[in-house]
Structure formats: C-alpha cells, structure tokens
Amino acid sequence: MAIRAAESELEARLANKTLTQAATEVLAQAFGCSPYESRAIVATLEELYASVWRSPTHVQPGQMVVLAIADGEPPGKPLRECELKPILITVHSPEDDVLRAKVSGRAAIPAIRQAQLQRIAAEALAQGAYLTVEDVALRILNCGTRTIEADLQYLRQQGITVPLRGQQADIGRGVSHKVQVIRLALQRRLPSEIAQRLHHSVEAVERYLTDFTAVATLLAAGWSVETISFVRRLSLSLVREYAALYQAAQTSDQRAALADLLRDWTPEKKGGLGRRHDETLPATLL
C-alpha cells in the first residue's frame, strides 16, 4: 500500500506539470477566468500554435520542449502553485556519439546518460528554470528515479554537481549550487571558470554573486537574515548559508578575496541592494 501511495503521489505531481495546466492557472489567477473559460481559451491557443511549436526553426533534431519549475520559486511551495516555464533542452547531441565511440561496452550507457543529465540541467538553468529528478527520469530519459539518483551520487563523487531542483531549492538531499559558486569565487575563480566547473551559465553565476554581495552588504549594515530574505526574495536557509560564508571569510585568509568580491559585485552597480528582478524596496524598510 505504501508503494502504491508513493506511485499515486508521483503521478499527481507529474499531472500538475503540464503546459495546459500552467496556462489554465495563469488565466484564472491573472485574468479571473473561470475554469471553463480558461480551458476553452487554452484549447483554442493549442490549436493555433501547435504547428509553430513543431516547426524545425524552433525545435532542432534531438531537442524537445518540456516544462520546468521557474528558478525563483521558493522551497516547500506546492507544485501545483509553482510557476512553470516551457524550456528547450537537447536530449540527443553529436557529443553523445563522440562519447559512445570513446567508451566501450555496457559502460557507454551510463556514461552517455550522465552526460545528458548534466547537459539538460545546465540548459534548463540557463533558461531560468530547474528540472527535477522526476522530470529527468520519467519524462526525458525514460528510466527510473533511482537510476538518476545513482548517477547524481556518482557525479558528486567525481566532484561534479548537477543543478536540479532538489539541489537548488534546498529540497531533498542536494547541496545548494549557489553556495558552491560563492566558495569558488572566494578562491578567486572567474565566473567563466565557475560556470564551466558547475555546468552553469555565466549569467546564473553572476546573478548568484550579485545576491551574495547584496546579502553581505546588508548584514554589514545590521539587517537581520529574516529581513534580507524578505527583501531579496531569497530563501531564509540560503541567506543563512551566505551569512555563514561571509562571516567565515572575514576571519580567514579569504578576507582579501571577500573585499575584492564585494568591490567588483557591489549591488549598487547591479540594481540596488533591495532590488531583485527589478523590484523596489518596501517603503517601510527604507
């Protein structure tokens, strides 16, 4: 019974992550449409745009469009309420053929799958979204979730981390990539080096650096971690991790690197301490 219950929960989670469901929720919440009106509008749009999505100019051979959770969604938020984004990922690449030629026998199968896992997770992140283990296993690579979890564990042992939802949003057993970015930056690694090592986009790395320097600057100004979490729209656990990194760097041989980081990524140059994604500070906090 417990196994069946877990399977039913998984089916329900996947059912919530469809483009139709995402569009229906937007129409209901943003425009006040009834469920019937939302479904009718979505059905009409699906007919109009189906041929466009199938066009070779949008989706190339080996690619597919999937839904992923927007990177701004906080941990613990019900999946049915999360913003979902359609993203384009490359499931099959010429790189896979090169890898297949290098790796012989049955070892080629997990090697190619792990390369696909790293690639599609990085592509999702570059488009401002995160895939989950369930997405990768059941909707993209057609394997079991345990297989993907085993791949993730193997890659971690090799010093490779993969940006999936469970790792980024402090859900599950993953480790935040954002913290890893800051640790590498404090080792004076360039954003391009960090992006390559963690399979991130340079833009994502730069965004994490900006968030960290904003948190550090506000901590120095005496702000509480709870207020910083609210203003910057970062999870409280992430702000606490940033605070721990900031405090540790102040009392170690990384102090000079921290000063350089704060100077180079000062939030004033990136849009303001209290702003994130073009938002302004609440008047009560100014």
C-alpha positions as CSV (number, residue, x, y, z in Angstrom):
1,M,0.0,0.0,0.0
2,A,2.8,2.4,0.8
3,I,4.4,1.8,-2.5
4,R,1.2,2.4,-4.4
5,A,0.6,5.5,-2.4
6,A,4.0,6.8,-3.4
7,E,3.3,6.0,-7.0
8,S,0.0,7.8,-6.8
9,E,1.6,10.9,-5.3
10,L,4.2,10.8,-8.1
11,E,1.5,10.6,-10.8
12,A,-0.3,13.5,-9.2
13,R,2.9,15.6,-9.2
14,L,3.5,14.9,-12.9
15,A,-0.1,15.6,-13.8
16,N,0.3,19.1,-12.3
17,K,3.2,19.9,-14.6
18,T,1.6,20.2,-18.0
19,L,1.6,23.2,-20.3
20,T,-2.2,23.1,-20.3
21,Q,-2.4,23.2,-16.5
22,A,0.2,26.0,-16.4
23,A,-1.7,28.2,-18.9
24,T,-5.1,27.5,-17.2
25,E,-3.7,28.6,-13.8
26,V,-2.3,31.9,-15.4
27,L,-5.7,32.7,-17.0
28,A,-7.5,32.0,-13.7
29,Q,-5.1,34.0,-11.4
30,A,-4.1,36.9,-13.7
31,F,-7.4,37.5,-15.6
32,G,-10.1,36.0,-13.3
33,C,-11.3,33.5,-15.9
34,S,-13.5,30.6,-14.7
35,P,-12.1,27.1,-15.1
36,Y,-14.4,26.5,-18.1
37,E,-13.3,29.8,-19.8
38,S,-9.6,29.0,-19.1
39,R,-9.8,25.6,-20.6
40,A,-11.6,26.9,-23.7
41,I,-9.0,29.6,-24.3
42,V,-6.1,27.2,-23.8
43,A,-7.7,24.7,-26.2
44,T,-8.0,27.4,-28.9
45,L,-4.4,28.6,-28.4
46,E,-3.2,25.0,-28.6
47,E,-4.7,24.6,-32.0
48,L,-3.3,27.9,-33.2
49,Y,0.2,27.4,-32.0
50,A,0.7,23.6,-32.4
51,S,2.2,23.9,-35.9
52,V,4.6,26.7,-34.7
53,W,6.0,24.5,-31.8
54,R,6.6,21.7,-34.3
55,S,8.5,23.9,-36.7
56,P,12.1,22.9,-37.3
57,T,13.1,26.5,-36.8
58,H,12.1,26.2,-33.1
59,V,13.0,22.6,-32.3
60,Q,16.0,21.0,-33.8
61,P,16.6,17.2,-34.2
62,G,17.5,15.8,-30.8
63,Q,15.7,18.6,-28.9
64,M,12.4,18.7,-27.0
65,V,10.3,21.2,-25.2
66,V,9.5,20.4,-21.5
67,L,8.1,22.3,-18.5
68,A,10.4,23.1,-15.6
69,I,9.9,25.0,-12.4
70,A,10.9,28.7,-12.5
71,D,14.1,29.3,-10.6
72,G,12.5,32.0,-8.4
73,E,10.1,29.5,-6.8
74,P,10.9,29.0,-3.1
75,P,11.3,25.6,-1.4
76,G,8.3,23.9,0.0
77,K,5.8,25.6,-2.3
78,P,3.2,23.2,-3.6
79,L,4.0,22.1,-7.1
80,R,0.5,23.0,-8.4
81,E,1.2,26.6,-7.4
82,C,4.7,26.9,-8.8
83,E,5.3,28.9,-12.0
84,L,6.2,26.5,-14.8
85,K,8.3,27.6,-17.8
86,P,8.5,25.8,-21.2
87,I,12.2,25.3,-22.0
88,L,14.1,23.8,-24.9
89,I,16.6,21.0,-24.0
90,T,18.9,18.9,-26.1
91,V,18.3,15.3,-25.2
92,H,20.5,13.8,-28.0
93,S,23.6,15.6,-29.2
94,P,26.5,14.8,-31.5
95,E,28.7,14.9,-28.3
96,D,26.9,11.7,-27.2
97,D,28.1,9.9,-30.4
98,V,31.6,11.0,-29.7
99,L,31.3,9.7,-26.1
100,R,29.9,6.4,-27.4
101,A,32.9,5.9,-29.6
102,K,35.3,6.6,-26.7
103,V,33.6,4.4,-24.1
104,S,33.3,0.7,-24.9
105,G,30.8,-1.9,-24.0
106,R,28.0,-1.5,-21.5
107,A,29.8,1.3,-19.7
108,A,28.7,3.6,-22.6
109,I,25.1,3.5,-21.5
110,P,25.5,5.2,-18.0
111,A,28.3,7.5,-19.4
112,I,26.0,8.9,-22.1
113,R,23.1,9.2,-19.7
114,Q,25.2,11.1,-17.2
115,A,26.4,13.4,-20.0
116,Q,22.8,14.0,-21.0
117,L,21.8,14.7,-17.4
118,Q,24.5,17.4,-17.0
119,R,23.6,19.0,-20.3
120,I,19.9,19.3,-19.9
121,A,20.1,20.5,-16.3
122,A,22.6,23.2,-17.4
123,E,20.3,24.2,-20.4
124,A,17.3,24.5,-18.0
125,L,19.3,26.7,-15.6
126,A,20.4,28.9,-18.5
127,Q,16.7,29.5,-19.3
128,G,15.8,30.4,-15.7
129,A,14.3,27.1,-14.6
130,Y,15.1,23.8,-12.8
131,L,14.3,20.3,-13.7
132,T,13.6,17.7,-11.0
133,V,14.8,14.1,-10.7
134,E,11.3,13.0,-11.7
135,D,11.4,15.2,-14.8
136,V,14.7,13.8,-16.0
137,A,13.9,10.2,-15.2
138,L,10.3,9.8,-16.2
139,R,9.7,12.4,-18.9
140,I,13.1,12.9,-20.6
141,L,15.4,9.9,-20.3
142,N,12.8,7.2,-19.6
143,C,14.5,5.5,-16.7
144,G,13.8,5.1,-13.0
145,T,14.3,7.8,-10.5
146,R,16.7,5.6,-8.6
147,T,18.9,5.4,-11.7
148,I,19.2,9.2,-11.8
149,E,19.8,9.4,-8.1
150,A,22.6,6.9,-8.5
151,D,24.0,9.0,-11.4
152,L,23.9,12.1,-9.2
153,Q,25.8,10.3,-6.4
154,Y,28.4,9.0,-8.9
155,L,28.9,12.5,-10.3
156,R,29.2,14.1,-6.9
157,Q,32.0,11.5,-6.1
158,Q,33.8,12.8,-9.2
159,G,33.4,16.4,-8.0
160,I,30.7,17.2,-10.5
161,T,27.4,18.7,-9.3
162,V,24.2,18.9,-11.4
163,P,21.8,21.8,-11.0
164,L,18.5,20.2,-10.3
165,R,15.5,21.5,-8.3
166,G,16.3,19.2,-5.3
167,Q,19.7,20.8,-5.0
168,Q,18.9,24.4,-5.8
169,A,15.8,24.9,-3.6
170,D,17.1,23.0,-0.5
171,I,14.6,20.2,-1.1
172,G,15.9,16.7,-0.7
173,R,19.5,15.8,0.0
174,G,21.2,18.1,-2.5
175,V,23.7,20.8,-1.8
176,S,23.0,24.4,-3.0
177,H,25.0,25.3,-6.1
178,K,24.7,28.9,-5.1
179,V,26.9,28.3,-2.0
180,Q,29.4,26.4,-4.2
181,V,29.5,29.3,-6.6
182,I,30.4,31.7,-3.7
183,R,33.0,29.3,-2.3
184,L,34.7,29.1,-5.7
185,A,34.5,32.9,-6.1
186,L,36.3,33.3,-2.7
187,Q,39.0,31.1,-4.1
188,R,39.3,33.8,-6.8
189,R,37.8,31.7,-9.6
190,L,36.4,33.7,-12.5
191,P,32.7,33.5,-13.3
192,S,33.5,31.7,-16.6
193,E,35.6,29.1,-14.7
194,I,32.9,28.6,-12.1
195,A,30.2,28.2,-14.8
196,Q,32.2,25.5,-16.6
197,R,33.0,23.6,-13.4
198,L,29.4,23.6,-12.1
199,H,27.7,23.3,-15.5
200,H,26.0,26.7,-15.0
201,S,25.6,29.6,-17.3
202,V,27.8,32.6,-16.7
203,E,24.6,34.7,-16.3
204,A,23.5,32.5,-13.4
205,V,26.8,32.6,-11.7
206,E,26.9,36.4,-12.0
207,R,23.3,36.5,-10.5
208,Y,24.4,34.5,-7.5
209,L,27.4,36.7,-7.0
210,T,25.2,39.8,-7.0
211,D,22.8,38.2,-4.5
212,F,25.7,37.2,-2.2
213,T,27.2,40.7,-2.2
214,A,23.8,42.2,-1.5
215,V,23.3,39.9,1.5
216,A,26.8,40.6,2.8
217,T,26.4,44.4,2.4
218,L,23.0,44.3,4.2
219,L,24.5,42.1,7.0
220,A,27.3,44.6,7.5
221,A,24.6,47.3,7.8
222,G,23.0,45.4,10.6
223,W,20.0,43.9,8.8
224,S,18.6,40.6,10.1
225,V,18.7,37.5,8.0
226,E,14.8,37.4,8.0
227,T,14.5,40.9,6.6
228,I,17.2,40.2,4.0
229,S,15.3,37.0,3.0
230,F,12.1,39.0,2.5
231,V,13.6,42.0,0.7
232,R,15.9,40.0,-1.6
233,R,13.3,37.2,-2.1
234,L,15.8,34.5,-1.2
235,S,15.1,31.5,0.9
236,L,15.9,32.0,4.6
237,S,18.2,28.9,4.6
238,L,20.2,30.3,1.7
239,V,20.6,33.7,3.4
240,R,21.8,32.0,6.5
241,E,24.3,30.0,4.4
242,Y,25.5,33.2,2.7
243,A,25.8,34.8,6.2
244,A,28.0,31.9,7.4
245,L,30.2,32.2,4.3
246,Y,30.5,36.0,4.8
247,Q,31.4,35.6,8.5
248,A,33.9,32.8,7.9
249,A,35.7,34.7,5.1
250,Q,36.1,37.8,7.3
251,T,38.2,35.8,9.8
252,S,40.2,33.7,7.3
253,D,42.8,34.1,4.6
254,Q,39.9,34.8,2.2
255,R,39.4,38.2,3.7
256,A,41.1,40.0,0.8
257,A,39.2,37.9,-1.7
258,L,36.0,38.8,0.0
259,A,36.8,42.5,-0.2
260,D,37.5,42.2,-3.9
261,L,34.3,40.3,-4.4
262,L,32.3,43.0,-2.7
263,R,34.1,45.7,-4.6
264,D,33.6,44.0,-8.0
265,W,30.0,42.9,-7.5
266,T,28.7,45.8,-5.4
267,P,24.8,45.7,-5.6
268,E,24.6,49.5,-6.3
269,K,26.1,48.8,-9.7
270,K,23.8,45.9,-10.3
271,G,20.4,47.5,-9.5
272,G,20.3,48.3,-5.8
273,L,20.6,46.5,-2.5
274,G,17.0,46.0,-2.0
275,R,16.1,45.0,-5.5
276,R,15.8,41.7,-7.2
277,H,14.3,41.2,-10.6
278,D,13.6,44.9,-10.9
279,E,11.6,45.2,-7.7
280,T,11.8,48.1,-5.3
281,L,12.2,48.0,-1.5
282,P,9.0,48.3,0.5
283,A,8.7,51.8,1.9
284,T,8.7,50.6,5.5
285,L,12.2,49.1,5.0
286,L,13.8,52.1,3.5
